[in-house]
Amino acid sequence: MEAQFEPPLGHLFKPFNRMRMRRNQAEYASMDNPEVTAEEVLADLVKARGLVEDFAAKAIDLVS
C-alpha cells in the first residue's frame, strides 16, 4: 500500500506493515513467535483507528 499511495499518503501505512506481519505470525504460529496479548491488540487498535482517521482526512483533502 505504501508504494500505491506514495506520494502523498504512503507514510501513513508504516504502522500497518508491522501489524500485518504480527497477524501473520499469530496465524502461522511457531515456537519462535510469542502469543498475541490483549495489551498488544488494544495498543494496535488505537494505531489502526488513527491510521483510518489520518488516511480518510488526507484522502478527503486530495479530492476537495
C-alpha positions in Angstrom: 0.0 0.0 0.0 2.9 2.4 0.7 4.0 2.2 -2.9 0.5 2.7 -4.3 -0.2 5.8 -2.2 3.3 7.4 -2.2 3.3 10.3 -2.5 1.5 11.7 -0.6 -0.1 9.1 1.7 2.3 6.2 1.8 3.9 7.2 5.1 0.6 6.7 6.9 0.8 3.0 6.3 4.1 2.3 8.0 2.5 1.1 11.3 0.2 -1.2 9.2 3.1 -3.3 7.9 4.2 -4.2 11.4 0.6 -5.1 12.4 0.3 -7.2 9.2 3.5 -9.1 9.9 2.4 -9.7 13.5 -1.0 -11.0 12.3 0.8 -13.5 10.1 2.9 -14.6 13.0 -0.2 -15.3 15.0 -2.0 -17.1 12.2 1.0 -19.3 11.4 2.2 -19.8 15.0 5.6 -21.3 15.8 7.7 -21.7 18.9 9.7 -18.6 17.9 6.7 -16.3 18.0 5.0 -15.3 21.3 1.2 -15.3 21.5 -0.6 -12.1 20.8 -1.6 -10.4 24.1 -4.7 -8.4 24.8 -2.5 -5.4 25.6 -0.8 -5.7 22.2 -4.2 -5.8 20.4 -5.5 -2.8 22.4 -2.4 -0.8 21.6 -2.6 -1.7 17.9 -6.4 -0.9 17.8 -5.5 2.7 18.7 -2.9 2.8 15.9 -5.4 1.3 13.4 -8.1 3.8 14.3 -5.6 6.6 13.9 -4.4 5.2 10.6 -8.0 5.2 9.2 -8.7 8.7 10.5 -5.5 10.1 9.1 -6.0 8.4 5.7 -9.6 9.4 5.4 -8.7 13.1 6.3 -5.9 13.2 3.8 -7.9 11.4 1.1 -10.8 13.9 1.5 -8.3 16.8 1.3 -6.9 15.4 -2.0 -10.4 15.3 -3.7 -11.7 18.5 -2.2 
